[in-house]
Amino acid sequence: ESVGTAIQLSAFSLKTIEGLLQTSPRHKGMLLTACSGFTSYANAFVQLDAEALESTDYEASERLKARARRIYLRGREYCKRRVELKRPGLRAALSADPATALGAAKYEVKELYWLGASWGSAIAVGVDQPDLVADFPVVRTLMEKALAIDEDYADGAIHEVFITLDGMSPTMGGDAARARKHFERAVELSKGKSASAYVAMAASVAQPAQNREEFDQLLEKALAINPDDVPDIRLATIIAQQRARILQARVDELFTAAGAPSPAA
């Protein structure tokens, strides 16, 4: 399941897949499609709306974030079910000791990526949920394993995730220098055609560092990309560019209070 394909799934098709899974609950392909589809749908059509409202209607924004979190967690459960087919008891093991939970079983990069993406996205819109935030080390473990399997996956998509993970504070295991290296690699693997890499760098590194010049330059680079250059990720590019415009509209707010937290945690 590619990043671009997952985003194009509609709410209707996701409901259809859930219906099919009731009769074939162990179908690996449909489990992954459900996981990636719900995760992408929440990001593209719910969280993005929440971000657009954050400055003007905080309460509506929070309601949308709560809805996005529920959809992310719904997707996460399908990925959990898929990986547990290979390692029974993995769900409980991941929460207890993420460093050793995966064991020696052979996983596919796409199942680890989407499990980490759904889980991490739920945390990002659920920072007021302590039990959920406590699972953050699990996300890093999943993405580290995925990166070790195939760093080229989806033209650098895993490196893009690490821009955000390493853009967090040092207390959360972040490191801005590492984030910058992941950004450079993501740009290299995508041949500069991934708008989301530039947006992630702007939101997760440049803005927390209060580097407005770099912030502006990164968003302009994201917006300069022609979505038709890479048809497979055309919708993903358009969504990333919408996010870039939202950040541009908030630039004075984001750079007025020094050290304001990243809007794309």
Phi, psi and chi 1 to 4 in degrees:
 res  aa     phi    psi   chi1   chi2   chi3   chi4
   1 GLU       -  111.6 -172.0   73.4   37.0      -
   2 SER   -80.2  161.2   72.7      -      -      -
   3 VAL   -60.1  -45.8  175.9      -      -      -
   4 GLY   -63.9  -43.0      -      -      -      -
   5 THR   -64.5  -41.7  -58.7      -      -      -
   6 ALA   -60.3  -41.0      -      -      -      -
   7 ILE   -64.3  -27.7  -74.2  179.4      -      -
   8 GLN   -80.5   -6.0  -64.7  179.4   53.3      -
   9 LEU   -69.0  135.9  -72.8  169.7      -      -
  10 SER   -91.3  167.0   67.3      -      -      -
  11 ALA   -60.4  -37.8      -      -      -      -
  12 PHE   -63.7  -45.3  175.5   77.7      -      -
  13 SER   -66.8  -32.6   61.2      -      -      -
  14 LEU   -67.2  -39.7  -70.6  170.6      -      -
  15 LYS   -62.3  -39.1  -74.7  -72.5 -171.7 -179.2
  16 THR   -62.8  -43.6  -58.8      -      -      -
  17 ILE   -63.0  -41.0  -69.4  166.3      -      -
  18 GLU   -61.4  -38.5  -76.6 -167.8  -49.5      -
  19 GLY   -63.7  -41.6      -      -      -      -
  20 LEU   -66.1  -34.4  -67.6  171.0      -      -
  21 LEU   -69.3  -19.9  -80.4  168.9      -      -
  22 GLN   -67.3  -29.8  -69.9 -178.8    2.2      -
  23 THR   -96.0  -22.2   56.3      -      -      -
  24 SER  -130.8   69.8  -58.8      -      -      -
  25 PRO   -66.8  -12.6   25.0  -34.6      -      -
  26 ARG  -110.5   17.2  -64.5  172.0   62.8   87.1
  27 HIS   -76.0  109.4 -168.4  -72.3      -      -
  28 LYS   -62.6  -39.3  -67.6 -163.9  -60.7 -179.3
  29 GLY   -64.6  -44.7      -      -      -      -
  30 MET   -71.2  -33.0  -73.9 -167.3  -67.1      -
  31 LEU   -62.1  -42.9  -74.2  170.1      -      -
  32 LEU   -68.9  -39.5 -177.1   65.6      -      -
  33 THR   -63.4  -40.4  -62.9      -      -      -
  34 ALA   -64.3  -44.0      -      -      -      -
  35 CYS   -63.0  -52.9  173.1      -      -      -
  36 SER   -67.7  -36.2   61.4      -      -      -
  37 GLY   -67.2  -47.3      -      -      -      -
  38 PHE   -65.7  -38.0  -82.9  112.4      -      -
  39 THR   -63.4  -46.5  -59.9      -      -      -
  40 SER   -69.1  -38.5  -62.5      -      -      -
  41 TYR   -62.3  -44.6 -178.2   85.6      -      -
  42 ALA   -62.2  -40.9      -      -      -      -
  43 ASN   -69.5  -44.6 -180.0  -90.6      -      -
  44 ALA   -79.8  -34.1      -      -      -      -
  45 PHE  -119.8   -3.5  -55.4  113.6      -      -
  46 VAL  -123.8  -55.7 -175.1      -      -      -
  47 GLN   -63.7  -38.2 -175.6  178.0  -19.8      -
  48 LEU   -61.2  -40.4 -169.4   66.1      -      -
  49 ASP   -65.0  -37.3  -72.3  -14.9      -      -
  50 ALA   -63.3  -41.2      -      -      -      -
  51 GLU   -66.0  -36.4  -68.0  170.1    5.8      -
  52 ALA   -66.6  -28.3      -      -      -      -
  53 LEU   -95.0   -6.6  -70.3  172.4      -      -
  54 GLU   -56.6  -37.2 -164.7  163.6    5.6      -
  55 SER   -84.7  -24.4  -63.5      -      -      -
  56 THR  -109.1  -27.1   57.5      -      -      -
  57 ASP  -145.0   81.8 -167.5  -23.2      -      -
  58 TYR   -59.7  -42.9  179.6   77.7      -      -
  59 GLU   -63.8  -43.6  -70.1 -174.8   -0.3      -
  60 ALA   -64.2  -38.6      -      -      -      -
  61 SER   -61.8  -43.1  175.5      -      -      -
  62 GLU   -66.4  -36.8  -72.5  -60.4  -63.9      -
  63 ARG   -63.8  -41.0  -73.4 -165.0  -63.1  -89.1
  64 LEU   -67.7  -37.7  -76.0  169.1      -      -
  65 LYS   -63.6  -39.2  -74.0 -179.3 -178.0  178.2
  66 ALA   -64.1  -39.7      -      -      -      -
  67 ARG   -66.0  -42.8  179.6  171.8  177.4 -115.5
  68 ALA   -59.7  -42.4      -      -      -      -
  69 ARG   -59.8  -43.3 -177.8  174.1   69.8 -110.6
  70 ARG   -62.6  -39.2  -68.2 -167.9  -64.4  -89.6
  71 ILE   -70.2  -40.4  -61.7  172.9      -      -
  72 TYR   -58.3  -45.5  -76.4  132.9      -      -
  73 LEU   -66.8  -32.0  -67.3  175.9      -      -
  74 ARG   -63.4  -44.5 -170.1  169.3  174.0  176.5
  75 GLY   -64.8  -40.9      -      -      -      -
  76 ARG   -57.0  -39.4 -178.1 -169.0   67.8  171.5
  77 GLU   -63.2  -33.6  -70.1  -50.4  -56.9      -
  78 TYR   -70.1  -38.1  -72.8  113.2      -      -
  79 CYS   -68.4  -38.0  -97.3      -      -      -
  80 LYS   -59.5  -43.9  -79.9 -174.8  173.1 -177.8
  81 ARG   -62.1  -37.2  -78.7  168.3   53.0 -179.3
  82 ARG   -67.4  -49.4  176.6  177.2  165.5  123.4
  83 VAL   -68.4  -26.6  -64.3      -      -      -
  84 GLU   -72.8  -16.5 -162.0  160.4   46.3      -
  85 LEU   -63.1  -28.7  -66.6  175.5      -      -
  86 LYS   -91.1  -28.9  -63.8  179.6  178.8  178.3
  87 ARG  -140.7   86.1 -172.1  168.8  170.9   78.1
  88 PRO   -53.5  138.0  -27.3   36.7      -      -
  89 GLY    86.6    4.6      -      -      -      -
  90 LEU   -63.9  -35.8  179.9   62.3      -      -
  91 ARG   -59.1  -46.4  -77.8 -173.9  -86.3 -172.4
  92 ALA   -70.0  -37.4      -      -      -      -
  93 ALA   -65.7  -36.0      -      -      -      -
  94 LEU   -63.1  -39.1  -81.8  170.2      -      -
  95 SER   -73.5  -33.7  -63.4      -      -      -
  96 ALA   -77.7  -45.4      -      -      -      -
  97 ASP  -153.8   82.4 -174.4    3.8      -      -
  98 PRO   -59.8  -28.1   18.6  -31.2      -      -
  99 ALA   -64.7  -30.7      -      -      -      -
 100 THR  -115.1   -5.5   61.6      -      -      -
 101 ALA   -61.4  -37.1      -      -      -      -
 102 LEU   -69.5  -24.6  -67.6  173.9      -      -
 103 GLY    61.0 -150.9      -      -      -      -
 104 ALA  -101.1    5.1      -      -      -      -
 105 ALA   -62.4  151.4      -      -      -      -
 106 LYS   -92.4  121.0  -68.9 -174.4  177.8 -179.8
 107 TYR  -112.3  157.3  -58.6   94.3      -      -
 108 GLU   -89.7  142.0  -65.9  178.3   61.0      -
 109 VAL   -58.4  -37.1   63.2      -      -      -
 110 LYS   -67.2  -33.1   57.3 -171.7  177.7 -177.8
 111 GLU   -74.5  -34.9   62.2 -171.1   -9.1      -
 112 LEU   -71.6  -39.6  -65.8  179.4      -      -
 113 TYR   -60.5  -49.8  170.7   83.5      -      -
 114 TRP   -72.2  -31.5  -75.4  109.8      -      -
 115 LEU   -64.9  -45.4  176.9   55.1      -      -
 116 GLY   -65.6  -38.3      -      -      -      -
 117 ALA   -67.0  -43.7      -      -      -      -
 118 SER   -66.9  -42.4   57.4      -      -      -
 119 TRP   -67.1  -48.1 -149.5  -32.7      -      -
 120 GLY   -64.9  -36.3      -      -      -      -
 121 SER   -67.6  -37.2  -63.0      -      -      -
 122 ALA   -63.2  -39.6      -      -      -      -
 123 ILE   -64.9  -41.0  -67.2  171.8      -      -
 124 ALA   -61.4  -33.6      -      -      -      -
 125 VAL  -102.7   11.9  -67.8      -      -      -
 126 GLY  -133.2   39.8      -      -      -      -
 127 VAL   -67.5  -10.6  -68.3      -      -      -
 128 ASP   -94.4    9.5   58.3  -19.4      -      -
 129 GLN  -111.9   93.5  -52.6  -73.2  -42.8      -
 130 PRO   -54.2  -41.1  -24.2   34.1      -      -
 131 ASP   -63.6  -33.4  -69.3  -15.0      -      -
 132 LEU   -76.1  -44.5 -170.7   57.1      -      -
 133 VAL   -61.2  -31.5  174.8      -      -      -
 134 ALA   -62.7  -18.3      -      -      -      -
 135 ASP   -85.0    2.3  -70.7  -25.6      -      -
 136 PHE   -53.1  -41.7  179.8   72.8      -      -
 137 PRO   -59.0  -27.7  -25.3   35.9      -      -
 138 VAL   -64.1  -41.9  179.0      -      -      -
 139 VAL   -62.1  -45.6  176.9      -      -      -
 140 ARG   -61.8  -41.8 -176.8  174.4  -75.0  -83.9
 141 THR   -61.3  -45.1  -64.6      -      -      -
 142 LEU   -62.4  -43.3  -69.2  166.8      -      -
 143 MET   -71.9  -34.2  -72.5  -58.7  179.4      -
 144 GLU   -64.0  -40.9  -73.9  174.0  -11.7      -
 145 LYS   -65.7  -43.2  179.5   71.5  170.9  178.5
 146 ALA   -62.4  -41.3      -      -      -      -
 147 LEU   -63.6  -37.9 -169.4   68.2      -      -
 148 ALA   -68.0  -30.1      -      -      -      -
 149 ILE   -75.0  -46.3  -65.7  172.3      -      -
 150 ASP  -159.8   95.1 -178.6    9.4      -      -
 151 GLU   -69.5  -18.1   73.0  146.1  -15.6      -
 152 ASP   -84.1   -3.1  -65.2   -7.3      -      -
 153 TYR   -50.4  128.9  175.2   69.9      -      -
 154 ALA    50.2   42.6      -      -      -      -
 155 ASP    56.0   42.3  -65.9  -26.8      -      -
 156 GLY    97.7   14.9      -      -      -      -
 157 ALA   -59.8  -35.6      -      -      -      -
 158 ILE   -69.1  -38.7  -56.3  171.8      -      -
 159 HIS   -61.9  -35.3  -74.8  -73.7      -      -
 160 GLU   -63.2  -39.4  -69.8 -175.7   19.9      -
 161 VAL   -61.5  -40.6  173.5      -      -      -
 162 PHE   -70.5  -21.7  -87.9  104.8      -      -
 163 ILE   -59.1  -44.1  -62.6  169.4      -      -
 164 THR   -72.5  -44.9  -60.3      -      -      -
 165 LEU   -61.4  -44.9  -65.8 -179.6      -      -
 166 ASP   -83.0   -8.5  -76.8  -31.0      -      -
 167 GLY   -79.9   -7.7      -      -      -      -
 168 MET   -74.9  171.3  -67.5 -172.0  171.6      -
 169 SER   -65.5  155.7   69.2      -      -      -
 170 PRO   -56.4  -30.5  -28.0   36.5      -      -
 171 THR   -66.1  -21.4   58.6      -      -      -
 172 MET  -100.0   12.3  -67.2  -72.6  -74.1      -
 173 GLY    87.3   10.2      -      -      -      -
 174 GLY   -79.6  161.5      -      -      -      -
 175 ASP  -157.9  110.2 -176.7  -54.4      -      -
 176 ALA   -60.2  -34.3      -      -      -      -
 177 ALA   -66.6  -40.5      -      -      -      -
 178 ARG   -65.8  -41.1  -78.3 -156.8  -47.1  -96.7
 179 ALA   -58.6  -40.4      -      -      -      -
 180 ARG   -65.8  -38.1 -166.1  168.8  -66.3  -81.9
 181 LYS   -65.2  -40.1  -70.9 -179.2  179.5  178.8
 182 HIS   -64.9  -36.9  -76.7  -64.8      -      -
 183 PHE   -62.3  -47.3  166.1   70.4      -      -
 184 GLU   -60.2  -40.0  -68.3  168.7   -5.2      -
 185 ARG   -70.7  -37.7 -172.7   61.4  176.0  143.3
 186 ALA   -63.0  -42.0      -      -      -      -
 187 VAL   -64.6  -40.5  170.7      -      -      -
 188 GLU   -63.7  -47.3 -178.9 -179.1    1.6      -
 189 LEU   -68.7  -32.0  -69.3  171.2      -      -
 190 SER   -91.0    0.9   66.8      -      -      -
 191 LYS    56.4   34.1  -62.0  180.0  174.7   60.2
 192 GLY    73.3   13.5      -      -      -      -
 193 LYS  -102.1    5.2  -62.3  -61.4 -176.7 -179.4
 194 SER   -99.0  105.4  174.7      -      -      -
 195 ALA   -64.3  -32.6      -      -      -      -
 196 SER   -66.4  -27.5   55.3      -      -      -
 197 ALA   -65.3  -43.2      -      -      -      -
 198 TYR   -67.9  -38.9  -66.6  104.2      -      -
 199 VAL   -67.5  -41.5  174.8      -      -      -
 200 ALA   -62.1  -41.4      -      -      -      -
 201 MET   -65.7  -40.8 -173.8   65.8 -178.1      -
 202 ALA   -63.9  -47.1      -      -      -      -
 203 ALA   -76.6  -35.2      -      -      -      -
 204 SER   -95.7  -20.2  -60.7      -      -      -
 205 VAL  -123.5  -55.2  179.5      -      -      -
 206 ALA   -65.5  -44.2      -      -      -      -
 207 GLN   -68.6  -47.1 -171.5  -91.7  -41.2      -
 208 PRO   -59.9  -30.8  -26.4   37.0      -      -
 209 ALA   -82.2   -1.1      -      -      -      -
 210 GLN    56.9   37.9  -68.3  -68.9  -79.1      -
 211 ASN   -97.8   85.2 -172.7  -23.9      -      -
 212 ARG   -66.4  -36.1 -177.8  164.1  178.8  168.6
 213 GLU   -61.4  -47.7 -178.5  179.5    1.5      -
 214 GLU   -65.5  -40.6 -177.7 -179.4   35.8      -
 215 PHE   -54.5  -50.5 -178.9   86.6      -      -
 216 ASP   -62.9  -42.9  -69.8  -22.3      -      -
 217 GLN   -64.7  -40.8  -69.8  173.9  -11.1      -
 218 LEU   -65.1  -42.7  -72.4  163.8      -      -
 219 LEU   -67.6  -36.4  -65.1 -177.5      -      -
 220 GLU   -64.9  -37.9  -73.1  -60.8  -29.7      -
 221 LYS   -65.4  -39.7  -73.6 -178.9  179.1  179.4
 222 ALA   -62.1  -42.0      -      -      -      -
 223 LEU   -75.3  -19.1  -68.5  168.5      -      -
 224 ALA   -80.3  -12.3      -      -      -      -
 225 ILE   -73.1  135.2  -66.9  171.4      -      -
 226 ASN   -84.3  115.8 -176.8  -12.3      -      -
 227 PRO   -56.6  -25.7  -25.1   35.9      -      -
 228 ASP   -79.8   -7.2  -66.0  -34.5      -      -
 229 ASP   -65.7  -34.5  -77.7   -9.4      -      -
 230 VAL  -128.8   89.3 -173.3      -      -      -
 231 PRO   -54.6  -34.2  -26.5   36.1      -      -
 232 ASP   -62.0  -26.9  -72.4  -11.8      -      -
 233 ILE  -119.1   24.6   60.4  167.5      -      -
 234 ARG   -56.1  -48.9 -176.7  178.2 -175.2  -82.3
 235 LEU   -65.9  -39.0 -175.8   54.2      -      -
 236 ALA   -61.6  -37.6      -      -      -      -
 237 THR   -65.9  -44.0  -59.9      -      -      -
 238 ILE   -61.8  -41.2  -68.8  171.1      -      -
 239 ILE   -65.9  -43.1  -69.3  166.4      -      -
 240 ALA   -62.1  -37.6      -      -      -      -
 241 GLN   -70.0  -32.8  -69.8  176.5  -25.8      -
 242 GLN   -63.7  -41.0  -70.5  176.8  -20.7      -
 243 ARG   -64.9  -37.5 -172.9  162.1  -86.0  120.3
 244 ALA   -62.8  -40.8      -      -      -      -
 245 ARG   -67.4  -35.8  -67.4 -173.6 -175.9   95.7
 246 ILE   -62.7  -43.6  -68.9  169.9      -      -
 247 LEU   -65.2  -39.9  -70.1  170.5      -      -
 248 GLN   -61.5  -39.9  -77.7 -175.1  -32.2      -
 249 ALA   -66.9  -22.3      -      -      -      -
 250 ARG  -102.1    8.2  -63.6 -176.8   59.6 -163.8
 251 VAL   -58.1  -42.6   66.2      -      -      -
 252 ASP   -64.0  -39.6  -69.7  -24.7      -      -
 253 GLU   -65.0  -43.8  169.3 -165.8  -13.3      -
 254 LEU   -69.6  -26.3  -64.8  173.0      -      -
 255 PHE  -110.5   12.5  -74.8   84.6      -      -
 256 THR   -84.1  -46.2  -63.3      -      -      -
 257 ALA   -95.9  110.2      -      -      -      -
 258 ALA   -58.7  134.0      -      -      -      -
 259 GLY    79.5   15.9      -      -      -      -
 260 ALA   -59.2  142.5      -      -      -      -
 261 PRO   -65.4  154.3   24.7  -34.4      -      -
 262 SER   -65.0  137.0  167.1      -      -      -
 263 PRO   -76.5   -9.0   29.5  -35.9      -      -
 264 ALA  -121.5   50.6      -      -      -      -
 265 ALA   -56.2      -      -      -      -      -
